[in-house]
Amino acid sequence: MAKQDIQFTAYLSQSLEVLSRGGALLVSTGKNGRPNVMTIGWGTVGWIWGKPIFCVLVRPSRYTHECLEATPEFTVNIPPRSLAGAVAYCGKVSGRDEDKFAAQNLTATPGRRVAPPVVEECVIHYECRVVEKNSVIQQTLSAEIDRSAYRSGDYHTLYFGEIVAVYADADALTKLA
Ligand SMILES: Cc1cc2nc3c(=O)[nH]c(=O)nc-3n(C[C@H](O)[C@H](O)[C@H](O)COP(=O)(O)O)c2cc1C
């Protein structure tokens, strides 16, 4: 059944729970035009500049960072529980070394409004265009967070993506349970 357009707030609590539980899948497009998928655990959704925004945090060492600099658009895909293995894999292997879509039998379905595809096997999809980015700055960061999250530097870039499309499987909530 075709995935249905939904309001960006529709499954927000469920999406945030998946982010904190095992991670969601962020898809970007490299200079070579090929999609790359990486697991994210940190992100936030809200209302800024009169727009719905999905903010993701990506460390400069990630191949995804290079992709977002090349093509400032991304999709965030909320996986069902059955995809836990693929989510773990995409959180430890780099797209510099492997095509993770192929390695995990994930299907890249063209985005409706952005260049990067969505992960078909996921159940909720946010398509985003970057409208602002900035870096975590050590000088203004709490010392406690600096110690816990940045022992090796690699301070995240925050990418603020305007959410331009959101859609979900009709049985998304059942698959997340
Ligand atoms: C549960 C989980 C959550 C993660 N969250 C993030 C994140 O929010 N930001 C980030 O930069 N890396 C995060 N990572 C690490 C990347 O997913 C990992 O380094 C990945 O291999 C990078 O892929 P890439 O080089 O293809 O971009 C997370 C990893 C896991 C397992």
The ligand as a Gaussian input file, in Angstrom:
#p B3LYP/6-31G(d) Opt

LIG

0 1
 C       22.841000       4.059000      17.740000
 C       23.831000       4.927000      16.991000
 C       23.596000       6.293000      16.891000
 C       24.504000       7.132000      16.221000
 N       24.233000       8.476000      16.130000
 C       25.081000       9.288000      15.455000
 C       24.774000      10.688000      15.325000
 O       23.717000      11.183000      15.751000
 N       25.693000      11.472000      14.698000
 C       26.882000      10.973000      14.184000
 O       27.685000      11.738000      13.620000
 N       27.164000       9.627000      14.272000
 C       26.290000       8.785000      14.883000
 N       26.558000       7.443000      14.952000
 C       27.766000       6.884000      14.316000
 C       27.589000       6.691000      12.790000
 O       26.354000       6.092000      12.477000
 C       28.741000       5.793000      12.252000
 O       29.979000       6.410000      12.516000
 C       28.584000       5.482000      10.775000
 O       29.424000       4.384000      10.466000
 C       28.933000       6.667000       9.871000
 O       28.686000       6.273000       8.548000
 P       29.210000       7.088000       7.292000
 O       30.724000       7.195000       7.404000
 O       28.781000       6.244000       6.121000
 O       28.565000       8.443000       7.311000
 C       25.671000       6.581000      15.630000
 C       25.902000       5.201000      15.719000
 C       24.994000       4.382000      16.387000
 C       25.254000       2.891000      16.477000

